[in-house]
Amino acid sequence: MQFGTKAIHAGVEPDPSTGAVMTPIYQTSTYAQEAPGVHKGYEYARTQNPTRHALELNLAALENGAKAICFSSGMAAMDAVIRLLNPGDEVIATNDLYGGSYRLLTKVYERYGIKSHFIDMSDPAEVDKYINERTKLLWIETPTNPMLNIIDIEAVCKVAQKHGIRTCVDNTFASPYLQTPLDLGADIVVHSATKYLGGHSDVVLGAIVVKDEALAQQLYFLQNAVGAVPGPHDCFLVLRGIKTLHLRVERACKNAKKIAKHLAAHPRVKTVYYPGLKDHPGYMIASRQMRFYGAMVSFVLEKDTQEDAVKVLSATKLFTLAESLGGVESLIGHPATMTHASIPREERLKVGLSDSLIRLSVGVEDLEDLIADLEQALLAV
Ligand SMILES: *Cc1c(COP(=O)(O)O)cnc(C)c1O
């Protein structure tokens, strides 16, 4: 089955009790039993919920996995993956990653004796050098946030497999429409469904997808034991958002590519970071592992100062100044003071994240209007 068909149909059957075509929102905390222990597979809503179950079936199909497990946020999903580790274990993670992921690994899990190394994974051979007998998990984010570097998922997974280590890919920026890491050798995929999967900036939700049944059972255990489950209404919203994932993402990527090209040729712009530009170092890998090049674009102004960046950030009218990404509407953000403020400045500068970097989440509006908005905003400097 092709992607668009799966997005609309996978996991979604007419409701057995009424024939409702769209999965109902099962807003209930418990389920009647005929006799003690005799029930229809549903006992208590932290453990099982039919709306959540439909979403999990759908996500497993989109990522070509065996099972999906949903959580109340992307961070709760990541937390469940890290809980698979024991004190003394080590993680090797992409050095340019979501600020919240960095915070969880350093500020929370270091206290429990789980140490993380943050490295540049653009060269898979570099990864090999950091692996020791305590390394238990590689954490990849690609395209990276906010520098939009591309990591060769297949090559890094090969290194991990050689050492018998698991690889987890945070696939939030790409969405399963653009890349399916499990097909490239990854063991675990994590999503902030808050972004492209939900797609309308109206819900916070997270998910894990795996191809191994035994691993899925460990994660279901954690989902129920820890209890960071999403509510049925949130599951419904994500399920509904996914039905147009392929349409939204394709349109947003096409808009983003044209905007990246436009900015690259602009006299007031110094550098554009977008993997779909031929001179981007990750262009060839992105062409191989992604369907399109994504809808995130970062850039630095000709006069590389925070002062000028703030002027542009304050001048756009269609691009809303806000954190987050992946919605139908275009957003503009300042990683140094917004999404990545939890990463120390010296760490940010090491990966090239300057105080003047501007990040765009390109939406599905009409391209002419988006370009006109950026044009008028650039006049502010
Ligand atoms: C937003 C985001 C997260 C965190 O997800 P929440 O749903 O906000 O908890 C993790 N990784 C990436 C790449 C993100 O963009």
PDBQT file of the ligand as one rigid body, heavy atoms in Angstrom, charges set to zero:
ROOT
HETATM    1  C1  LIG A 401       9.186  19.416  19.646  1.00  0.00    +0.000 C 
HETATM    2  C2  LIG A 401      10.235  18.383  19.531  1.00  0.00    +0.000 A 
HETATM    3  C3  LIG A 401      10.415  17.425  20.530  1.00  0.00    +0.000 A 
HETATM    4  C4  LIG A 401       9.589  17.427  21.821  1.00  0.00    +0.000 C 
HETATM    5  O1  LIG A 401       8.268  17.120  21.586  1.00  0.00    +0.000 OA
HETATM    6  P1  LIG A 401       7.047  17.652  22.514  1.00  0.00    +0.000 P 
HETATM    7  O2  LIG A 401       5.856  17.077  21.831  1.00  0.00    +0.000 OA
HETATM    8  O3  LIG A 401       7.117  19.135  22.498  1.00  0.00    +0.000 OA
HETATM    9  O4  LIG A 401       7.281  17.091  23.870  1.00  0.00    +0.000 OA
HETATM   10  C5  LIG A 401      11.392  16.463  20.350  1.00  0.00    +0.000 A 
HETATM   11  N1  LIG A 401      12.171  16.448  19.252  1.00  0.00    +0.000 NA
HETATM   12  C6  LIG A 401      12.027  17.357  18.272  1.00  0.00    +0.000 A 
HETATM   13  C7  LIG A 401      12.914  17.292  17.081  1.00  0.00    +0.000 C 
HETATM   14  C8  LIG A 401      11.070  18.353  18.377  1.00  0.00    +0.000 A 
HETATM   15  O5  LIG A 401      10.947  19.269  17.406  1.00  0.00    +0.000 OA
ENDROOT
TORSDOF 0
